[in-house]
Amino acid sequence: MRLEALAEQDRALQLAAIAYGAAVLLHIDRLPLWCSATALLALLWRAAVAWQWPTELRPALPGRMLRVLLVIGLFALTLAAFRTVNGIAAGSALLAGMGAAKLLETRRRRDGFFVAAVALFLLTSACLDRQSLGRMPAYVLTLWLACAALAALGGQHEGRDIRKALRTAGRSLLWAVPFAAVVFLLFPRIPGPLWGMGAGSAATSGLGEEMTPGSISELSLSDAIVFRAQIAGPLPASEQRYWRGPVLHHFDGSTWRRLPGQVAITQAIDQRSLPVTQQITLEPTGMRWWFALDTAGDSPAPQVQLTFDKQLISARPVSDVTNYEVTSWLQTRQEGSLSVVAQRMDLRLPPQRNPRSLALAQQLRSQSSSDSDYVQRTLQWLRSGGFTYTLSPPLLGADAVDELLFDTREGFCGHYASAFTSLMRAGGVPARVVTGYQGGEWNPIGGYLLLRQSDAHAWSEVWIEGQGWTRIDPTAVVAPERLQRSLRDLLPASASMGVRLARSNWLAPLLQRWDAAGHWWQHSVVGFDWRTQQSVLESLGLNAGDLLQQLLWLGAAAALWWLLMWALPWLRQRHRQRPLPLAQDWAQLRQQLQRCGVQHSAQLGPLQLAQAGAELFPDLASQLHDSAQRYAALRYGPTINDADGRAAATTLRTQIKQLLRQLRARQRLLQLTPLPPDALQQLCSQLPLAQRMPVALRLRASALARQLLQRVKFLGCNGLQVTESMRELVAFQAALLVLHRGTGVYRSLHSVLLYPDEFVVQQRDEDESGVVTESEQVLSGQTLDTDCIVLSWADVEQACHQDGDYNVVLHEFAHLIDHAVNGELSQRDGQRNASWHDVMEAEYLLLCKRVDAEQASLIDPYGSEAPAEFFAVCTETFFGRPTELRQQHPQLYAVLADFYGLSPADWDNGSRTR
């Protein structure tokens, strides 16, 4: 049978060829050039044969001998290129080539089945090779095409209706999704990668075993992702986030190198801080380093060694995406003395190199009373030496340290770490260079830190008796802002056009969401190993160690699924006749009004329903009443069968659909129905603020509060029993701040902790000289980044009783909104809009002057502590004493009313929102 493009009986063979071509494209960047060219030529040849050329111009399929020679040649080329025919790479290349040869002899349906099978096998090898989320749409499309080809080839009419085959394949795959999810969950898994094969992802080079000052700047120009880190508990400050990598001990005057093996005794460590647990997803780098916050307590995997200098070194290079958990301590102390071997190793300097630096070290050492004093004098010399931070410093010669310190005075973190470590060794203080990454970009969508090559960093560690190895970052002296801001923010001119575009206001949030989705996919789906499966099964009450039980559950799920598939046609036959289109549209309108909060019974007539909807949505009153009257006349009046009646029904259906669109737009803020009437009545009796609100706003706030209650955990602390009314009271006030935005602002909020009364927190402050001051602070509320809020229930109740401008719930949730937009509301750096910051800054300075002059103020003096506190305090006053705020601070009231979309001063007058 000839393959002609317009012949209905042969279209299934074309579909199989298209599926094969899509499967080859999945490997196009991994296949050898000769293999890709063979597949392309075979597809083009088939297309030329299939097209309706004139008979004398139509090419013929190659003969048997040519096809045999082609197969032999493809097999030989595969052996020559890969030295084997086993494995994903060699097997995929051989299969793609043999599929091309098969395509050149396809004439019957049986041949089409072979081509479709080759496409499915190539798809399977692609899935084993790479499982990134970005490739999933291509995998799904290829699977759909291959299944559609099988459906068309297996049809009774040999694929005459390709559209039907595509629909059949799509419907079958959709039906298979739930069963595939059950198999994914229950099918017994074995420890380790599937069949012992890794993903084989392409590696990107990172930090190595040596560093020449200036080499890290090459990494810093790269925007490639190194790893992602989820941290349990509070997020450490940026200046504390040092991710340890290779430690370099040997210095030849220009290059620092790592010493292989265990060359010194491991020092015992005394932890001086709480442990920080990290879930790391490491991208393929081709290197052996695993990263963790300084300092890791133990090795996260059997094949990873924790060395004497706290490096995590894997036995194999990281060639696949790797997930691991590691615990670190940010503050440690090492007792005892440094071993003789370690002292010799970390005091060694090359002879007759950098003489001016040696002289400087001797001068500073002679003026110092101790090692710590010498460290501080050296840092002070760097601080006052006029050094600058740049990614493009001038080239250095043989005496690189001398030229940096006395001539160029321009460098990158590697330059300053190298110079400072050399000065320490010259002054008799053991020191070493540590490379790794610093800081990290916070992804609020996925709740993790993203570390890129541009975050590569180098710092020093010095040995101080009584303290042990102490981190000293000379970059913090030369460019302190480097620890607070990423390198792309600090030196924007060094970023490429693509990086600048990715950080634009409109594209950055989209990229964050995509990266968060990819991280979830990699961590929860691709990384669903046997340990995760055991944990999930145990949470479902199943015995994760009982293989027979898993197989029985899997068999029961399969039987239930096939029973449902068998019963579906029977259920379709018994399906009742659908109502009239007009009545169906009106039923949708009734349901939509109920979702939006209109309380009504099923027996309510159209006119009464329109009246109930108009009370909640006054602006839609005329449309609702007109639609109800038209519907009542057409549905219950005399039957109209003429053209005028049909036209009236069509017009009414169009009007109802417009109403549905408007109501659905409003429902996006109200994903749930309001709280029950009795709960709402009790809430109003507890909260005077709720009593003053218009009914429509009160219902909307209660719906958003109900949405929060289903997603956020409310936990009692110190013996406090949290009741449902307590939860509703807090959630209602939180919803009040996002009435016109929706609870998506609080998407990262996980829990609210309620203490019976004020609680005590440990405050730790560190000044510029490194002096740490610890103190206790009594608080009534605290916002921990964007995932947790702590409240004193006594203060919550006090705010309800006095009905004034003190409200700890509004205060802390205002902080949460500010955190959610990275402080753009309280800090001018955000530049939300000029008028907002101009008014807020002027009012903040006015409050500070009044507080300094001890003058009375409507706004709580606590707002003068910081711009963030001023925004939170203003929010309390805006809702607690709105009339006075509008009279005394009209501009401040106007910008807050615009931001929250509310005018509380009008509530006391019985007015609606503007």
Secondary structure, DSSP 8 states (H G I E B T S, - for coil): ----TT-GGGHHHHHHHHHHHHHHHTTTTTS-HHHHHHHHHHHHHHHHHHS---TTT------HHHHHHHHHHHHHHHHHHHS-S-SHHHHHHHHHHHHHHHHTT--SHHHHHHHHHHHHHHHHHHHHH---GGGHHHHHHHHHHHHHHHHHHTSTTSSS-HHHHHHHHHHHHHHHHHHHHHHHHHS---SSSGGG------------SEE-TTHHHHHHT---EEEEEEESSS---GGG-EEEEEEE-EE-SS-EE---S--S-----EE-S-EEEEEEEE---SS-EE-EESSB-S-SSTTEEE-TT--EEESS---S-EEEEEEEESSEE--S---HHHHHHHH---TTS-HHHHHHHHHHHHT-SSHHHHHHHHHHHHHTTT-EE-SS-----SSHHHHIIIII-EE-HHHHHHHHHHHHHHTT--EEEEEEEE--EEETTTTEEEEEGGGEEEEEEEEETTTEEEEE-THHHH-GGGGTS-HHHHSGGGS-HHHHHHTSTTTHHHHHHHHHHHHHIIIIIIT--HHHHHHHHHHTT--TT-HHHHHHHHHHHHHHHHHHHHHHHHHHHT------HHHHHHHHHHHHHHHTT----TT--HHHHHHHHHHH-GGGHHHHHHHHHHHHHHHHSS---SHHHHHHHHHHHHHHHHHHHHHHHHHTT--S----HHHHHHHHHH-HHHHHS-HHHHHHHHHHHHHHHHHSEEEE-TT----HHHHHHHHHHHHHTTTTT-GGGGTT--EEEEESS-EEEEEEEE-TT--EEEEEEEESEEEETTTEEEEEHHHHHHHHHH-SS--HHHHHHHHHHHHHTTTTTT-GGG-S-HHHHHHHHHHHHHHHHHHHTT---SS-GGGGG-HHHHHHHHHHHHHHSHHHHHHH-HHHHHHHHHHHT--GGGGGGT----
